[in-house]
């Protein structure tokens, strides 16, 4: 399923819900933090590790409650999927932080359990995302500095002579041949919600998103795939459509 088809499917659901019933339709706001890892095989890159890095997410959850235990949920959101490349051993001190922003659209089924006010729930579904922006920040060896004397004062943990590092902080330039800016994957979450007397809800949710599409296009043979794997915690609220329209 393409992102266009997924967006159309969700839009048809959302547009059709008010015609069915407005009492079971909720909309709200959520925000939280996450930690993303880039899953790849870097065994051919000596003294290099890909490490997880924290990010943020913010979204607009939309919920249609079919009955007491099942609901459909969409949550258009902005989500960071960051990671860090660290050089170790001989190249200790060289690193690069990759800050990547995605527009993400998940579609989930929500299964609830508990009493009328305090409920636990589980979310399962799929998502489509667009790689919106990128930023890279880090340090490299300043090999062009003519006054670098590191080769004469080398430490055992840094025998490559990297004492004088060059910092950088810049916008990432997308490569249309290499970068795959569309991402699809599965999403799962578990949370707790509390419903107030006027029908509004507050919730906290742990969530995992895992891509099954490569972050790169197929631009070379024997290519090593790269997948985003993100764990996050979100807090938020849902307001019933009746409250938004002033009918209590």
C-alpha positions as CSV (number, residue, x, y, z in Angstrom):
1,X,0.0,0.0,0.0
2,X,1.4,3.4,-1.0
3,X,1.4,6.4,1.3
4,X,-1.2,8.0,-1.1
5,X,-3.5,5.0,-0.8
6,X,-3.1,4.9,3.0
7,X,-3.8,8.6,3.3
8,X,-7.0,8.3,1.2
9,X,-8.2,5.3,3.2
10,X,-7.8,7.1,6.5
11,X,-9.4,10.3,5.1
12,X,-12.4,8.4,4.0
13,X,-12.8,6.9,7.4
14,X,-12.5,10.2,9.2
15,X,-14.9,12.0,6.8
16,X,-17.4,9.3,7.2
17,X,-17.4,9.1,10.9
18,X,-19.5,12.2,11.7
19,X,-22.2,10.9,9.5
20,X,-22.4,7.7,11.6
21,X,-22.2,9.2,15.0
22,X,-20.5,12.1,16.6
23,X,-20.8,10.9,20.2
24,X,-18.0,8.3,19.6
25,X,-15.6,10.6,17.8
26,X,-12.6,12.1,19.6
27,X,-9.7,14.4,18.7
28,X,-6.8,15.6,20.8
29,X,-3.1,16.3,21.1
30,X,-0.2,14.2,22.1
31,X,3.5,14.8,22.7
32,X,6.5,12.8,24.0
33,X,10.0,11.6,23.6
34,X,11.6,8.6,21.9
35,X,14.9,6.8,21.3
36,X,15.6,5.6,17.8
37,X,18.2,3.1,16.5
38,X,19.4,2.6,12.9
39,X,19.3,-1.2,12.4
40,X,22.1,-2.1,9.9
41,X,25.2,-4.3,9.4
42,X,28.4,-2.2,9.7
43,X,30.8,-5.1,10.0
44,X,32.7,-3.7,7.0
45,X,33.3,-0.3,8.8
46,X,36.2,-0.7,11.3
47,X,36.0,1.2,14.6
48,X,32.5,2.5,13.8
49,X,29.3,2.0,15.8
50,X,25.7,3.2,15.2
51,X,24.2,4.2,18.5
52,X,20.6,5.2,19.4
53,X,19.7,8.8,20.0
54,X,16.8,10.6,21.7
55,X,14.2,12.7,19.8
56,X,10.7,14.2,20.1
57,X,7.3,13.6,18.7
58,X,4.0,15.6,18.6
59,X,0.8,14.5,17.0
60,X,-3.0,14.9,16.7
61,X,-4.7,11.6,17.7
62,X,-8.1,10.9,16.2
63,X,-10.2,8.1,17.7
64,X,-13.5,6.5,16.6
65,X,-14.8,4.2,19.3
66,X,-16.8,1.4,17.8
67,X,-17.7,-0.1,21.1
68,X,-16.4,-0.5,24.7
69,X,-13.4,-2.6,23.7
70,X,-12.5,-1.7,20.2
71,X,-11.7,1.6,18.4
72,X,-10.0,2.9,15.2
73,X,-7.2,5.4,15.7
74,X,-5.1,7.6,13.5
75,X,-2.5,10.0,14.7
76,X,-0.9,12.3,12.1
77,X,2.3,13.4,13.7
78,X,5.8,14.9,13.4
79,X,8.4,12.5,14.7
80,X,12.2,12.6,15.0
81,X,14.2,9.4,14.2
82,X,17.7,10.3,15.2
83,X,20.9,8.2,15.6
84,X,24.6,8.8,16.2
85,X,27.6,7.4,14.3
86,X,30.6,7.1,16.7
87,X,34.2,6.3,15.7
88,X,36.0,4.2,18.3
89,X,39.5,3.0,19.0
90,X,42.1,4.7,16.8
91,X,39.5,7.3,15.7
92,X,38.1,8.1,19.1
93,X,36.5,11.6,19.2
94,X,35.1,11.5,15.7
95,X,31.2,11.3,15.6
96,X,28.1,12.4,13.8
97,X,24.6,13.1,15.1
98,X,21.9,12.6,12.5
99,X,18.7,14.5,13.3
100,X,15.9,13.3,11.0
101,X,12.3,14.7,11.0
102,X,9.4,12.6,9.6
103,X,5.8,13.3,8.9
104,X,4.1,10.1,10.0
105,X,0.6,8.8,9.6
106,X,-0.3,5.6,11.5
107,X,-3.6,3.7,11.3
108,X,-4.3,1.4,14.3
109,X,-6.8,-0.8,15.9
110,X,-7.2,-0.1,19.6
111,X,-8.3,-2.9,22.0
112,X,-9.3,-1.7,25.5
113,X,-10.0,-3.4,28.8
114,X,-11.0,-2.1,32.3
115,X,-13.9,-0.1,33.8
116,X,-15.7,2.9,32.4
117,X,-13.2,5.5,33.6
118,X,-9.8,3.8,33.9
119,X,-8.8,1.6,31.0
120,X,-5.8,-0.1,29.7
121,X,-5.4,-0.6,25.9
122,X,-3.2,-2.1,23.2
123,X,-2.7,-0.5,19.7
124,X,-1.7,-2.5,16.6
125,X,-1.4,-1.2,13.1
126,X,0.7,0.1,10.2
127,X,2.1,3.5,9.3
128,X,3.4,5.5,6.4
129,X,6.0,8.3,6.8
130,X,7.8,11.0,4.7
131,X,11.4,11.9,5.5
132,X,10.9,15.7,5.8
133,X,14.2,17.1,7.0
134,X,17.7,16.2,8.1
135,X,20.5,17.8,10.0
136,X,24.0,16.5,10.7
137,X,26.3,17.6,13.6
138,X,29.6,16.3,14.7
139,X,33.4,16.4,14.4
140,X,36.0,15.2,11.9
141,X,39.8,15.1,11.9
142,X,41.2,18.4,10.7
143,X,43.8,16.9,8.4
144,X,44.4,20.3,6.6
145,X,45.7,22.1,9.7
146,X,49.5,22.6,9.1
147,X,50.2,23.2,12.8
148,X,48.8,19.9,14.0
149,X,51.5,18.2,16.0
150,X,49.3,15.3,17.1
151,X,51.5,12.8,15.2
152,X,54.4,13.5,17.6
153,X,52.3,13.5,20.8
154,X,50.0,10.5,20.0
155,X,48.2,8.7,22.8
156,X,47.9,4.9,22.8
157,X,44.1,5.2,22.5
158,X,44.4,7.5,19.5
159,X,47.3,6.3,17.3
160,X,45.7,7.8,14.2
161,X,46.8,11.2,15.5
162,X,43.4,12.8,15.8
163,X,43.9,15.5,18.4
164,X,42.7,18.5,16.4
165,X,39.1,18.0,15.5
166,X,37.0,20.1,13.1
167,X,33.4,20.6,14.2
168,X,30.4,21.0,11.8
169,X,26.7,21.6,12.2
170,X,24.7,21.8,9.0
171,X,21.5,20.9,7.2
172,X,21.5,17.5,5.5
173,X,21.3,17.6,1.7
174,X,19.1,14.9,0.3
175,X,20.5,12.7,-2.4
176,X,17.7,11.8,-4.9
177,X,19.7,8.7,-6.1
178,X,20.4,7.4,-2.6
179,X,17.9,8.5,-0.1
180,X,14.5,6.8,0.2
181,X,12.3,9.5,1.7
182,X,9.2,7.2,1.9
183,X,9.0,4.8,4.8
184,X,6.4,2.2,5.8
185,X,6.3,-0.1,8.8
186,X,4.3,-1.5,11.7
187,X,3.4,0.2,14.9
188,X,2.4,-1.2,18.3
189,X,1.6,0.5,21.7
190,X,0.3,-0.1,25.1
191,X,-1.2,2.5,27.4
192,X,-3.6,3.7,30.1
193,X,-6.4,6.2,29.7
194,X,-8.6,8.0,32.2
195,X,-12.0,9.4,31.3
196,X,-13.3,12.5,33.1
197,X,-16.9,13.2,34.0
198,X,-17.4,15.3,30.9
199,X,-16.2,12.6,28.6
200,X,-12.7,13.8,27.9
201,X,-9.8,11.4,28.2
202,X,-6.1,11.7,29.3
203,X,-3.7,9.0,28.4
204,X,0.0,7.8,28.6
205,X,1.3,5.4,26.1
206,X,4.4,3.4,25.3
207,X,4.9,2.9,21.5
208,X,7.2,1.1,19.1
209,X,7.5,1.8,15.4
210,X,9.6,-0.4,13.1
211,X,10.2,0.3,9.4
212,X,10.2,-2.6,6.9
213,X,11.4,-0.3,4.1
214,X,15.1,0.6,3.6
215,X,16.2,4.1,4.4
216,X,18.1,3.9,1.0
217,X,17.0,3.4,-2.5
218,X,18.4,0.4,-4.5
219,X,21.4,2.3,-5.9
220,X,24.1,-0.3,-5.8
221,X,24.6,-4.1,-5.7
222,X,25.1,-5.9,-2.4
223,X,23.6,-3.0,-0.6
224,X,23.3,-3.1,3.2
225,X,19.8,-2.1,4.3
226,X,19.1,0.4,7.0
227,X,15.9,0.4,9.1
228,X,14.6,2.8,11.8
229,X,13.5,1.2,15.1
230,X,11.9,3.6,17.5
231,X,10.7,3.3,21.1
232,X,8.7,6.2,22.6
233,X,6.5,7.4,25.4
234,X,3.6,9.9,24.7
235,X,1.2,11.7,26.9
236,X,-1.9,13.5,25.7
237,X,-5.7,14.0,25.9
238,X,-8.7,13.3,23.7
239,X,-11.8,15.6,23.6
240,X,-15.1,14.2,22.5
241,X,-16.7,15.9,19.4
242,X,-19.8,16.6,21.6
243,X,-17.6,18.8,23.8
244,X,-16.1,20.6,20.8
245,X,-19.5,21.4,19.5
246,X,-20.7,22.6,22.9
247,X,-23.2,19.7,23.5
248,X,-22.7,18.1,26.9
